[in-house]
Amino acid sequence: MSTKSDVDPTTLKLLVCPVTKAPLTQIGEELWCSASASAYPIVNGKPLLLSDSARTLSLEEVDRLRNRR
């Protein structure tokens, strides 16, 4: 089921981390990048891919993301 925070799967395949250019993975209401250990928020279905809006992932979150692949 799609929610307001879901990014369209086709769009998600085109998006990359603005810092590392690595692929992003949607986890809940954020797009995560394991390469930069950053999480970018999704607001009303639109990702905010600005470094000022990102938060740093914890080591546990980075491990969780890497284990998903």
Phi and psi restraints in degrees (range 20) as a CNS / XPLOR table:
assign (resid 1 and name C) (resid 2 and name N)
       (resid 2 and name CA) (resid 2 and name C) 1.0 -88.5 20.0 2
assign (resid 2 and name N) (resid 2 and name CA)
       (resid 2 and name C) (resid 3 and name N) 1.0 141.4 20.0 2
assign (resid 2 and name C) (resid 3 and name N)
       (resid 3 and name CA) (resid 3 and name C) 1.0 -122.9 20.0 2
assign (resid 3 and name N) (resid 3 and name CA)
       (resid 3 and name C) (resid 4 and name N) 1.0 174.7 20.0 2
assign (resid 3 and name C) (resid 4 and name N)
       (resid 4 and name CA) (resid 4 and name C) 1.0 -59.4 20.0 2
assign (resid 4 and name N) (resid 4 and name CA)
       (resid 4 and name C) (resid 5 and name N) 1.0 -26.5 20.0 2
assign (resid 4 and name C) (resid 5 and name N)
       (resid 5 and name CA) (resid 5 and name C) 1.0 -88.7 20.0 2
assign (resid 5 and name N) (resid 5 and name CA)
       (resid 5 and name C) (resid 6 and name N) 1.0 -4.5 20.0 2
assign (resid 5 and name C) (resid 6 and name N)
       (resid 6 and name CA) (resid 6 and name C) 1.0 -78.3 20.0 2
assign (resid 6 and name N) (resid 6 and name CA)
       (resid 6 and name C) (resid 7 and name N) 1.0 133.6 20.0 2
assign (resid 6 and name C) (resid 7 and name N)
       (resid 7 and name CA) (resid 7 and name C) 1.0 -91.7 20.0 2
assign (resid 7 and name N) (resid 7 and name CA)
       (resid 7 and name C) (resid 8 and name N) 1.0 137.4 20.0 2
assign (resid 7 and name C) (resid 8 and name N)
       (resid 8 and name CA) (resid 8 and name C) 1.0 -53.5 20.0 2
assign (resid 8 and name N) (resid 8 and name CA)
       (resid 8 and name C) (resid 9 and name N) 1.0 130.3 20.0 2
assign (resid 8 and name C) (resid 9 and name N)
       (resid 9 and name CA) (resid 9 and name C) 1.0 -56.3 20.0 2
assign (resid 9 and name N) (resid 9 and name CA)
       (resid 9 and name C) (resid 10 and name N) 1.0 -36.7 20.0 2
assign (resid 9 and name C) (resid 10 and name N)
       (resid 10 and name CA) (resid 10 and name C) 1.0 -66.1 20.0 2
assign (resid 10 and name N) (resid 10 and name CA)
       (resid 10 and name C) (resid 11 and name N) 1.0 -41.8 20.0 2
assign (resid 10 and name C) (resid 11 and name N)
       (resid 11 and name CA) (resid 11 and name C) 1.0 -65.5 20.0 2
assign (resid 11 and name N) (resid 11 and name CA)
       (resid 11 and name C) (resid 12 and name N) 1.0 -42.5 20.0 2
assign (resid 11 and name C) (resid 12 and name N)
       (resid 12 and name CA) (resid 12 and name C) 1.0 -58.1 20.0 2
assign (resid 12 and name N) (resid 12 and name CA)
       (resid 12 and name C) (resid 13 and name N) 1.0 -37.2 20.0 2
assign (resid 12 and name C) (resid 13 and name N)
       (resid 13 and name CA) (resid 13 and name C) 1.0 -63.9 20.0 2
assign (resid 13 and name N) (resid 13 and name CA)
       (resid 13 and name C) (resid 14 and name N) 1.0 -24.1 20.0 2
assign (resid 13 and name C) (resid 14 and name N)
       (resid 14 and name CA) (resid 14 and name C) 1.0 -89.3 20.0 2
assign (resid 14 and name N) (resid 14 and name CA)
       (resid 14 and name C) (resid 15 and name N) 1.0 -19.3 20.0 2
assign (resid 14 and name C) (resid 15 and name N)
       (resid 15 and name CA) (resid 15 and name C) 1.0 -82.0 20.0 2
assign (resid 15 and name N) (resid 15 and name CA)
       (resid 15 and name C) (resid 16 and name N) 1.0 143.3 20.0 2
assign (resid 15 and name C) (resid 16 and name N)
       (resid 16 and name CA) (resid 16 and name C) 1.0 -134.5 20.0 2
assign (resid 16 and name N) (resid 16 and name CA)
       (resid 16 and name C) (resid 17 and name N) 1.0 162.6 20.0 2
assign (resid 16 and name C) (resid 17 and name N)
       (resid 17 and name CA) (resid 17 and name C) 1.0 -62.8 20.0 2
assign (resid 17 and name N) (resid 17 and name CA)
       (resid 17 and name C) (resid 18 and name N) 1.0 131.4 20.0 2
assign (resid 17 and name C) (resid 18 and name N)
       (resid 18 and name CA) (resid 18 and name C) 1.0 -68.8 20.0 2
assign (resid 18 and name N) (resid 18 and name CA)
       (resid 18 and name C) (resid 19 and name N) 1.0 -17.1 20.0 2
assign (resid 18 and name C) (resid 19 and name N)
       (resid 19 and name CA) (resid 19 and name C) 1.0 -89.9 20.0 2
assign (resid 19 and name N) (resid 19 and name CA)
       (resid 19 and name C) (resid 20 and name N) 1.0 -50.5 20.0 2
assign (resid 19 and name C) (resid 20 and name N)
       (resid 20 and name CA) (resid 20 and name C) 1.0 -106.1 20.0 2
assign (resid 20 and name N) (resid 20 and name CA)
       (resid 20 and name C) (resid 21 and name N) 1.0 -13.3 20.0 2
assign (resid 20 and name C) (resid 21 and name N)
       (resid 21 and name CA) (resid 21 and name C) 1.0 67.5 20.0 2
assign (resid 21 and name N) (resid 21 and name CA)
       (resid 21 and name C) (resid 22 and name N) 1.0 16.1 20.0 2
assign (resid 21 and name C) (resid 22 and name N)
       (resid 22 and name CA) (resid 22 and name C) 1.0 -79.6 20.0 2
assign (resid 22 and name N) (resid 22 and name CA)
       (resid 22 and name C) (resid 23 and name N) 1.0 157.9 20.0 2
assign (resid 22 and name C) (resid 23 and name N)
       (resid 23 and name CA) (resid 23 and name C) 1.0 -63.4 20.0 2
assign (resid 23 and name N) (resid 23 and name CA)
       (resid 23 and name C) (resid 24 and name N) 1.0 155.1 20.0 2
assign (resid 23 and name C) (resid 24 and name N)
       (resid 24 and name CA) (resid 24 and name C) 1.0 -110.9 20.0 2
assign (resid 24 and name N) (resid 24 and name CA)
       (resid 24 and name C) (resid 25 and name N) 1.0 150.9 20.0 2
assign (resid 24 and name C) (resid 25 and name N)
       (resid 25 and name CA) (resid 25 and name C) 1.0 -123.5 20.0 2
assign (resid 25 and name N) (resid 25 and name CA)
       (resid 25 and name C) (resid 26 and name N) 1.0 130.1 20.0 2
assign (resid 25 and name C) (resid 26 and name N)
       (resid 26 and name CA) (resid 26 and name C) 1.0 -79.7 20.0 2
assign (resid 26 and name N) (resid 26 and name CA)
       (resid 26 and name C) (resid 27 and name N) 1.0 124.6 20.0 2
assign (resid 26 and name C) (resid 27 and name N)
       (resid 27 and name CA) (resid 27 and name C) 1.0 -126.9 20.0 2
assign (resid 27 and name N) (resid 27 and name CA)
       (resid 27 and name C) (resid 28 and name N) 1.0 107.8 20.0 2
assign (resid 27 and name C) (resid 28 and name N)
       (resid 28 and name CA) (resid 28 and name C) 1.0 61.7 20.0 2
assign (resid 28 and name N) (resid 28 and name CA)
       (resid 28 and name C) (resid 29 and name N) 1.0 -125.1 20.0 2
assign (resid 28 and name C) (resid 29 and name N)
       (resid 29 and name CA) (resid 29 and name C) 1.0 -101.8 20.0 2
assign (resid 29 and name N) (resid 29 and name CA)
       (resid 29 and name C) (resid 30 and name N) 1.0 30.0 20.0 2
assign (resid 29 and name C) (resid 30 and name N)
       (resid 30 and name CA) (resid 30 and name C) 1.0 -140.6 20.0 2
assign (resid 30 and name N) (resid 30 and name CA)
       (resid 30 and name C) (resid 31 and name N) 1.0 158.7 20.0 2
assign (resid 30 and name C) (resid 31 and name N)
       (resid 31 and name CA) (resid 31 and name C) 1.0 -108.6 20.0 2
assign (resid 31 and name N) (resid 31 and name CA)
       (resid 31 and name C) (resid 32 and name N) 1.0 122.9 20.0 2
assign (resid 31 and name C) (resid 32 and name N)
       (resid 32 and name CA) (resid 32 and name C) 1.0 -103.4 20.0 2
assign (resid 32 and name N) (resid 32 and name CA)
       (resid 32 and name C) (resid 33 and name N) 1.0 143.3 20.0 2
assign (resid 32 and name C) (resid 33 and name N)
       (resid 33 and name CA) (resid 33 and name C) 1.0 -123.4 20.0 2
assign (resid 33 and name N) (resid 33 and name CA)
       (resid 33 and name C) (resid 34 and name N) 1.0 117.6 20.0 2
assign (resid 33 and name C) (resid 34 and name N)
       (resid 34 and name CA) (resid 34 and name C) 1.0 -73.7 20.0 2
assign (resid 34 and name N) (resid 34 and name CA)
       (resid 34 and name C) (resid 35 and name N) 1.0 -29.2 20.0 2
assign (resid 34 and name C) (resid 35 and name N)
       (resid 35 and name CA) (resid 35 and name C) 1.0 -67.1 20.0 2
assign (resid 35 and name N) (resid 35 and name CA)
       (resid 35 and name C) (resid 36 and name N) 1.0 -38.4 20.0 2
assign (resid 35 and name C) (resid 36 and name N)
       (resid 36 and name CA) (resid 36 and name C) 1.0 -103.3 20.0 2
assign (resid 36 and name N) (resid 36 and name CA)
       (resid 36 and name C) (resid 37 and name N) 1.0 -3.6 20.0 2
assign (resid 36 and name C) (resid 37 and name N)
       (resid 37 and name CA) (resid 37 and name C) 1.0 54.9 20.0 2
assign (resid 37 and name N) (resid 37 and name CA)
       (resid 37 and name C) (resid 38 and name N) 1.0 44.5 20.0 2
assign (resid 37 and name C) (resid 38 and name N)
       (resid 38 and name CA) (resid 38 and name C) 1.0 -120.6 20.0 2
assign (resid 38 and name N) (resid 38 and name CA)
       (resid 38 and name C) (resid 39 and name N) 1.0 151.5 20.0 2
assign (resid 38 and name C) (resid 39 and name N)
       (resid 39 and name CA) (resid 39 and name C) 1.0 -126.8 20.0 2
assign (resid 39 and name N) (resid 39 and name CA)
       (resid 39 and name C) (resid 40 and name N) 1.0 126.0 20.0 2
assign (resid 39 and name C) (resid 40 and name N)
       (resid 40 and name CA) (resid 40 and name C) 1.0 -107.1 20.0 2
assign (resid 40 and name N) (resid 40 and name CA)
       (resid 40 and name C) (resid 41 and name N) 1.0 131.8 20.0 2
assign (resid 40 and name C) (resid 41 and name N)
       (resid 41 and name CA) (resid 41 and name C) 1.0 -72.5 20.0 2
assign (resid 41 and name N) (resid 41 and name CA)
       (resid 41 and name C) (resid 42 and name N) 1.0 153.8 20.0 2
assign (resid 41 and name C) (resid 42 and name N)
       (resid 42 and name CA) (resid 42 and name C) 1.0 -113.6 20.0 2
assign (resid 42 and name N) (resid 42 and name CA)
       (resid 42 and name C) (resid 43 and name N) 1.0 123.3 20.0 2
assign (resid 42 and name C) (resid 43 and name N)
       (resid 43 and name CA) (resid 43 and name C) 1.0 -120.8 20.0 2
assign (resid 43 and name N) (resid 43 and name CA)
       (resid 43 and name C) (resid 44 and name N) 1.0 118.1 20.0 2
assign (resid 43 and name C) (resid 44 and name N)
       (resid 44 and name CA) (resid 44 and name C) 1.0 52.6 20.0 2
assign (resid 44 and name N) (resid 44 and name CA)
       (resid 44 and name C) (resid 45 and name N) 1.0 41.7 20.0 2
assign (resid 44 and name C) (resid 45 and name N)
       (resid 45 and name CA) (resid 45 and name C) 1.0 80.0 20.0 2
assign (resid 45 and name N) (resid 45 and name CA)
       (resid 45 and name C) (resid 46 and name N) 1.0 2.6 20.0 2
assign (resid 45 and name C) (resid 46 and name N)
       (resid 46 and name CA) (resid 46 and name C) 1.0 -114.9 20.0 2
assign (resid 46 and name N) (resid 46 and name CA)
       (resid 46 and name C) (resid 47 and name N) 1.0 121.2 20.0 2
assign (resid 46 and name C) (resid 47 and name N)
       (resid 47 and name CA) (resid 47 and name C) 1.0 -72.4 20.0 2
assign (resid 47 and name N) (resid 47 and name CA)
       (resid 47 and name C) (resid 48 and name N) 1.0 138.5 20.0 2
assign (resid 47 and name C) (resid 48 and name N)
       (resid 48 and name CA) (resid 48 and name C) 1.0 -100.6 20.0 2
assign (resid 48 and name N) (resid 48 and name CA)
       (resid 48 and name C) (resid 49 and name N) 1.0 93.0 20.0 2
assign (resid 48 and name C) (resid 49 and name N)
       (resid 49 and name CA) (resid 49 and name C) 1.0 -93.9 20.0 2
assign (resid 49 and name N) (resid 49 and name CA)
       (resid 49 and name C) (resid 50 and name N) 1.0 54.9 20.0 2
assign (resid 49 and name C) (resid 50 and name N)
       (resid 50 and name CA) (resid 50 and name C) 1.0 -115.2 20.0 2
assign (resid 50 and name N) (resid 50 and name CA)
       (resid 50 and name C) (resid 51 and name N) 1.0 137.9 20.0 2
assign (resid 50 and name C) (resid 51 and name N)
       (resid 51 and name CA) (resid 51 and name C) 1.0 -59.8 20.0 2
assign (resid 51 and name N) (resid 51 and name CA)
       (resid 51 and name C) (resid 52 and name N) 1.0 -31.1 20.0 2
assign (resid 51 and name C) (resid 52 and name N)
       (resid 52 and name CA) (resid 52 and name C) 1.0 -67.8 20.0 2
assign (resid 52 and name N) (resid 52 and name CA)
       (resid 52 and name C) (resid 53 and name N) 1.0 -24.4 20.0 2
assign (resid 52 and name C) (resid 53 and name N)
       (resid 53 and name CA) (resid 53 and name C) 1.0 -93.8 20.0 2
assign (resid 53 and name N) (resid 53 and name CA)
       (resid 53 and name C) (resid 54 and name N) 1.0 -8.1 20.0 2
assign (resid 53 and name C) (resid 54 and name N)
       (resid 54 and name CA) (resid 54 and name C) 1.0 -80.0 20.0 2
assign (resid 54 and name N) (resid 54 and name CA)
       (resid 54 and name C) (resid 55 and name N) 1.0 153.6 20.0 2
assign (resid 54 and name C) (resid 55 and name N)
       (resid 55 and name CA) (resid 55 and name C) 1.0 -119.2 20.0 2
assign (resid 55 and name N) (resid 55 and name CA)
       (resid 55 and name C) (resid 56 and name N) 1.0 157.5 20.0 2
assign (resid 55 and name C) (resid 56 and name N)
       (resid 56 and name CA) (resid 56 and name C) 1.0 -85.4 20.0 2
assign (resid 56 and name N) (resid 56 and name CA)
       (resid 56 and name C) (resid 57 and name N) 1.0 131.3 20.0 2
assign (resid 56 and name C) (resid 57 and name N)
       (resid 57 and name CA) (resid 57 and name C) 1.0 -74.5 20.0 2
assign (resid 57 and name N) (resid 57 and name CA)
       (resid 57 and name C) (resid 58 and name N) 1.0 145.9 20.0 2
assign (resid 57 and name C) (resid 58 and name N)
       (resid 58 and name CA) (resid 58 and name C) 1.0 -74.5 20.0 2
assign (resid 58 and name N) (resid 58 and name CA)
       (resid 58 and name C) (resid 59 and name N) 1.0 164.8 20.0 2
assign (resid 58 and name C) (resid 59 and name N)
       (resid 59 and name CA) (resid 59 and name C) 1.0 -58.9 20.0 2
assign (resid 59 and name N) (resid 59 and name CA)
       (resid 59 and name C) (resid 60 and name N) 1.0 -38.2 20.0 2
assign (resid 59 and name C) (resid 60 and name N)
       (resid 60 and name CA) (resid 60 and name C) 1.0 -64.2 20.0 2
assign (resid 60 and name N) (resid 60 and name CA)
       (resid 60 and name C) (resid 61 and name N) 1.0 -40.2 20.0 2
assign (resid 60 and name C) (resid 61 and name N)
       (resid 61 and name CA) (resid 61 and name C) 1.0 -67.0 20.0 2
assign (resid 61 and name N) (resid 61 and name CA)
       (resid 61 and name C) (resid 62 and name N) 1.0 -40.4 20.0 2
assign (resid 61 and name C) (resid 62 and name N)
       (resid 62 and name CA) (resid 62 and name C) 1.0 -63.0 20.0 2
assign (resid 62 and name N) (resid 62 and name CA)
       (resid 62 and name C) (resid 63 and name N) 1.0 -44.1 20.0 2
assign (resid 62 and name C) (resid 63 and name N)
       (resid 63 and name CA) (resid 63 and name C) 1.0 -60.2 20.0 2
assign (resid 63 and name N) (resid 63 and name CA)
       (resid 63 and name C) (resid 64 and name N) 1.0 -43.6 20.0 2
assign (resid 63 and name C) (resid 64 and name N)
       (resid 64 and name CA) (resid 64 and name C) 1.0 -59.8 20.0 2
assign (resid 64 and name N) (resid 64 and name CA)
       (resid 64 and name C) (resid 65 and name N) 1.0 -43.5 20.0 2
assign (resid 64 and name C) (resid 65 and name N)
       (resid 65 and name CA) (resid 65 and name C) 1.0 -65.9 20.0 2
assign (resid 65 and name N) (resid 65 and name CA)
       (resid 65 and name C) (resid 66 and name N) 1.0 -44.6 20.0 2
assign (resid 65 and name C) (resid 66 and name N)
       (resid 66 and name CA) (resid 66 and name C) 1.0 -65.8 20.0 2
assign (resid 66 and name N) (resid 66 and name CA)
       (resid 66 and name C) (resid 67 and name N) 1.0 -31.1 20.0 2
assign (resid 66 and name C) (resid 67 and name N)
       (resid 67 and name CA) (resid 67 and name C) 1.0 -76.0 20.0 2
assign (resid 67 and name N) (resid 67 and name CA)
       (resid 67 and name C) (resid 68 and name N) 1.0 -15.6 20.0 2
assign (resid 67 and name C) (resid 68 and name N)
       (resid 68 and name CA) (resid 68 and name C) 1.0 -75.2 20.0 2
assign (resid 68 and name N) (resid 68 and name CA)
       (resid 68 and name C) (resid 69 and name N) 1.0 -22.5 20.0 2
